[in-house]
Amino acid sequence: MHKSGFVNIVGNPNVGKSTLMNQLVGEKVSIITSKAQTTRHRIMGIVNTEDMQIVYSDTPGVLRPNYKLQESMLNFSESALDDADVLIYVTDMVEKIEKNDFFLQKVQNTKTPVLLAINKIDLTDQQGLEKYVEELSGLLPNAEIIPISAQNKFNIDYLKKRIEELLPESPPYFEKDALTDKPARFFVTEIIREKIFLYYQKEVPYSTEVVVELFKEDDKMIHIKSLIIVERESQKGIIIGDKGLAIKKVGSMARKDLERFFEKKIFLELFVKVEKDWRNRDNLLRNFGYKLE
């Protein structure tokens, strides 16, 4: 008997979905920063055993869209409700679950088994947790509630066990040696984007996109040439920094992570280009791999 299934992780921004995804997959496939909205695509991480294939899917945090990029992010989250064999709805002790109740209503109506993971339980006491569990039971009566701490790996093994028990019998959907559905270039863009979110402040990281123009691999090295897209000339100046110091720092941070990820020497070149208002331009969003209605 072989089990296979899609296990999709959804929830509000900043509740720890990407951290949980990486714990479940055992590989760093989702970028993690303390800023909300860092995940923009639906990212799959695949776990294979002899008799099982679990296709985990991390999705952007749910939010009411203000521009087309955010509409695309919401499309990714909503599509995860449609094809899940098991749905993991992540909330935490900080975020009020009623936020974005329009999405919660869709979760309430799903026929898919829902595991409701309450993350960051180290931020409360037993009494606070019990009160929250009671509140959640009223909102999602059909969900199985599992308190966790993704950061501290608390109760992750139990969550994995429940996922495995709920998986349907099925042949594998992907090759058994596959780790993700995304190509190498995608992880280059995600790693560089993570460093941008870590290094720059305020609105600048949200206004950037990363495109890989060259990915050339030989026996000893990978040569990568990447463009950082921004919306305004002033942002270009901030990304480059005084005497190019800022972009050099980001490049150095990204190169170290890329070398760990690909287990190879990396030669990384970064350039900056202005594409005015790219977050609202359909043709550019499609080119960057976003899903539009």
N, C-alpha and C positions, 0 to 999 in steps of 0.2 A: 504493500500500500504506500503510495506517494502522495504527500500533501503539498499544495501550492496555493498561494493567495496574495492579494494586494492588501497591505495594512497601511492605511492612510492616516497621517497625523495632521489634525486641524486644531484651530483655536485662535484666540486674540493675539495681537503682537506682544512679544517680549515675555511670554509665559514659560519659555524654555523648550519649545518644540525642536529646535535644531540640536540643542544639547542632548535631548532625549533620543533623537534620531541617531546621533553619533554613538550613543551608548548602546542602542539596540543593534546597530550595524557593526560596531567595533572598528569603524574606520572614520576618519574625518571627511565626510562627504558634504556636510552642510556648514556654511560659514557661521561663526558664532561671534557676535559682538554684543555689547550692552545696549546698543542703539536699536530701536524698533525698526521694523521693515527692512532688515538686511537680506532676508530671503525674498527673492523676487520671482523665482521660477518654482516649478514643481520638480523636486530632485529625488530620484529613486536610488536607494541603496539595497543591494541584493545579498541575502544571507542564504548560503547553500549548505545542506548536509546531505547525507546519502539518500534519506527518504523524505526530504523537505526542501522547499524553496520559498522563502519569505521575501516578498518585494515591498520594502518599506518606502513610503513616500512622504517627504517633508514638503509643506506648502507655506506660502506667504501668510503672515498674520492677517486675520480678517479685519477689514476697515471699510468705512463708507468712502467711496472713491472721490478724490478732488480733481484728478486729471487722468488721462487715458492710460498711463502706465499703471496707476492703481486699479483701474477697471480690469486691466489684464491680470493683475495679481489676484483680484477677487475671482476672476474666471478660473484661475488655477485651483483656488481653494474650493470653489463650488463643484468643479469637475471631480474633485477627490471624494465628494459625497456619492457620486454616481457609480463609480466602479470599485468601491471598497468591498472586500470580503470581511474585513474587520476595521472598524473606525476607532481611532484613539482621539478623543476630544481632550485637549490639555487645557487646564486652567491652573491658577496658582493662588496662594494665600494673599496676594497683593491686588490682583486684577478682579474687578467685579464681573461675574459671569454674565450679568444682564447686558453689559456693554455689547453692542452689535447683536441685539436680540433678534434681528431679522435672520441672521445666520443660525442662531441657536434654535429658532423655530424649525428650520430645515433639518437640523440634527434630531429634533424631537420627532419629526415625521418619518425619519428613515427606518427602513425595515432591517438594515444591517446591524449586527451586534455592535454595541458601543461600549468601549472601555473608557471610563471617565477618569483620567489621571490627574489627581490634585498634586501639583508640583510645589517645590519649595516649602515642604511642611516643616523644615527646620526653622522657619520664621514664625512659628506659632507654638502654642502649648496644646495639650490634649483637649482641653475644654474648647478652645478656639476651633480646633479641627473638627470636633464632634458637631459643633454648631453649624459649621460650613457644610459638612457631609449631609446634615439634615436639610439644609437649604437646597443643596444640589439634588437630593433625592426627590424633592418636590418639583424641580424644574425638568429633570431628565429621569423619570421614574423607571424607564426600561434599561437604563445604563448600569453597568457594574462599576462601582466606585473603588478606585485603587489609589491610596495616598502614596506619593513617591518623593524622592529628592534626586533628580537627574544628576545634579552636580556631585552629590555625595554617593551616588549609585545605590541609594536605599530603595529596596523593594523592586528593583529593576528585574531581578531574576524571576520574581513572582509574576510580574507583568509579561515577561517573555513566555513563561509557562502557560499563562491564560491565552496568549496569542496563538501559541502552537496548538492548544486544545481546540481553539475555534476555527482553525484553518480547514478549508474543505479539501476533500480528496481530489487531486488533479495532477496531471503531468506538469513538468516545469514550463514556465512561460519563456524563460531565457536560457541561454547556454549555461551549463552548470559551473563554468569558471568565471562567469560575469559578476562584476562587483557593482555595476551601475549601468543605467541606460544612456548615460551621457558620455560624449567623446572627451578625449584628453584636453582639447582646447577649452571646453566648458570649465574645467577645474582650474585652468590657468586664469580665466577671467574672474572666477569666484575668489581665488586666493588673492589676486591683486586688489579686487574690490574690498575684501575684508581688511586689507592693510590701509586702504583709503578711509574706511569707516573708523579704524582705530587711530589714524594719525591726524585727520582733519576734523574741524569742529562744525557745529551748527548745520546749515543747509547744504554745504558743499558736497558731502558724500552722497546725499540724496539726488543731487543734480548730475552725478557721474554715471557713465556706463563704460565698460571695458570691452574692447574688441581685439581679438588676436589676428594680426595681419600675416605673421609668419610663424610656423611651427616646424622646424627642420631638425630631424633627429639623425644622429649617426651613432657609431658604437660607443663613443666616449662622452658625447655631449648633446644637449638639446639647445638649439638657438631659437629664442622666442622674441618676436617683435610685436609689441602691443600698443594700441592707441587708447588713451583715456579721453573719453568724450565728455565735454562740459557744455553748459548752456550759454555761458556769457564769457566775454574776454576777461572780466575781473576774476572769474573763477579760474581761468587758465593761469593767471598770475599767481593765485593762491596755491594751486596744485604744484606749479614749478618751484615757487618759493624764492627767497633771496639767493642769488647766484646758483640757482638750481638745487639748493640743499634739500628742500622738502621732497622733491621727486626722487632724488638720489636715495634718501632715507627709505622712502616707500619701496623703491626698487630693491634695495638691499634686504629689507624685511621679507618682501615677497620671494626673492630669489632663494633665501634660506628655506622657506616653507616649500617651495617648488622642488628644491633638491631633495628634501625629505620625502615629498609625495611621489616623485618619479624615480627616486634612488639613482640619480644621475647628476652630473655637473650641468649647470644651467648658465647660458649666456643670455641675459635679459636686457632688452632695450625698450624704454618707455618714451612715448611721445604724447603730446596733448593737442586735441583738436576741438574747436568750437562748432557745435551744431545747435543753432538757436532753437530753444523750446522743443528739444527732441522728445521730451516726455509726453507731448501731445501730438506728435506727428506719426500717423499710421504707418507710412512706408518705412520710417526708421525703426519703429517699434517692431514691425514684422521682421525686418532685417536682423534685429537683435534677439529674435526668437521668442517674442511675446505673443500671447494668444489673444486675438481681438475677436469681438463678435462678428 
